[in-house]
Amino acid sequence: MEPIDSRTLRLEPLAVTHAGEMFEALSAQSIYDYMPGGPPSSAAALRERYAMLERGKSPDGRQIWLNWIIRLRSGKCAGFVQATVYPGHTGDLAFVLAPEFWGRGVAIEACQAAIPHIARNFSVTGLFATVDPKNARSIRLLERLGFVEIAPSGYPHGGAEAADRVFSLSCTPGFVLGADHDNSR
């Protein structure tokens, strides 16, 4: 994996060395209002998780794990953006930011940098995202990126929470990222 630069951000490939600063960024309880689980228990626990993720693929080799730390030009770590790529050239997209960066355009800029990279370099033809129906901020972000809501039965990767809403973005050749274009499947 390589870093991805955007106008005001740098997406750095996840490394074990990021655990300390990411522990701080991911420790706010409000991040987990719409996600199962809670903050990481320690920087050491995060280092263990990052050691597994840094391998870049699932133990069986069928999934590609793409994880980037979102770094502001100031050097501050804001959160992460990640994707899991499956054998059928589809993937799941996720993003998490520290609350101090919510509503500042960081998430959309990070996703706008990552999505074309994922589609182009990993031959992904469709991305999916699942979101808690009460998470209006993430739903608006997905819609701004051009994701469209689909029936949960259309989610090909299983494992979504029962009440989650499911969104899809077609990344077929020639797709244009953004809500002004019809990216429906």
N, C-alpha and C positions, 0 to 999 in steps of 0.2 A: 504494500500500500504506500501511497505517496501523500504528502500534504496537499490540501486544496486551498487556494487563496481566493478570497472574494474581496469586495470593496473595502470592508472594515474588519474582516475576520480572517483567521487562519484555522482550518480544520486539520488538526494534527493526528496522525494515526495513533490510536490508543497504545500506551505502553505502561508497564508496571510502575514506572517512575512517576506516572501521573496520579497515583493513588492518594498521596498526601493532599495535594491541592483539590482533587476531586472529592475527597472525603469532606472537606470544608464546604464545597459547593453543593454537595448532595445531602447535607445534614439537616436542612430545614424541613420540619414536619409537614408544612403546607404543600410541599412537592408531592406528597403521597396521599393527598385528599382524594384523588381519583385513580390511584394505582394500588394494587395489592402489595402488601408488605409495608416496609417503612425504611427509614434511613439506614445506611450501612452501620453495622455495629462498631466498626473501628477501621482505621486506615489499613491495618494488617489484613483484615477480612477483605477489604477492597483490593489489596495487592494480590491476594489469592485468586479472586475473581478475574482480575485483569490478566494474570498469568495464563488463565484458561482462555480468555477471549483473545489474547495477543497471538495465539496459535493461528487464528484466522479461519478456522473451520471446525465443524462439529467432530466429535470423536470418530464417527463412522465416515467422515469425509464428504457427506452428501450436501451439507449446508456450508456456504461461505459466510463468515461473520465479518462484517465491515463496521468498524467502530472508530469514530473520530472525536477528539476533544475539541470543543469550540473555544478558541482563544481570541480575545479582543486584541487589537493592535497595541493596547496599553500593556499587554502581557497577562492580564487577568483571565482566569479560566471561568467560563460562563456556564458550562454544562457539556452535553454530548449530543451527537446525532449518530444513529446507527441503522444498519440494514442487515437483514438475514436474506441471503439469496438461495433459492431452492432449485432443485434439478430442472424443473420445467421453465426456467428463465423468468420466474416471478419472485417477488421479494416482499418483505415486510419492512416498513419504515417506522422508526421511533425517534423521539427527541425528548430531552429533559434539560431544563434550565434552572439555575438557582433563581429564587423569587426576585432578587434585586434586578434581574434582567428581563422580567416579564413585561410585555407591552412596549418594548424598546426596539423592536424590529430585528432582534438578534436571531430568534428562531426561524423566521422566514428567510433571512439572508443565508443562514446556515443550510437550511433545506434546499434553497434555490441553488446553492453551490454543490451540494452533495447529490441531488437527484440526477442531473444530467451526467455526472461522473459515473454514478452507479449504472445508469442505463447504457451508456456508451462503453464503459470498460468491462462490464460484466454481462453484457448482452441481455439485460433485464427488459422484458417487454411489458411488464405490469407490476405496479407496486400497490400494496395494501397497507392500511392502518386501521387498528381497532382503537376505539376510544369510549370511555365512560360517557353515557349520555348527558351527564351533568357538567362535563368539562367543556363549557362553551368556548373558552379561549382556544383550546386545541382544535375543536370543530371548525371554528372560524379560520384558523391557520390552514387546515387541510383544504377547506373550500377556496381560500385565496390562492393556494398552490395548484388548484384545478382538480383536486380529488372530488369524486362524486360518491354519494352514499349508495350502497348496494344492499340487497337482502343478505342477512347473515349466512344464508344457505349458499351464497356465491363466494364465500371466503374459502379459498382452497387450502389453507394451511392449518386449519383446526386450532383448538386451544383458546379461542376467544372466550372472554367472560360472557356468561349467558345474556346479560343485559347490554353488552357493548354494542355500539353502532360500528358498522364496517364501511370503510371508504376505499375506493379504488382509483388508480391513475394509470391510464394506458400510456406506455412509453414506446410505442411502435415507432419505426423510423419516421422522422419528420415531426414528431410531437413537439409542441411548444409549451413550456412550463408557464402556468398562470391561469387564473380563473376566467380570463377573457376568451379562452379557447375551449372548445368542446373536447374534453379528454375522456369522455364516457366510453365504456367498453361496448 
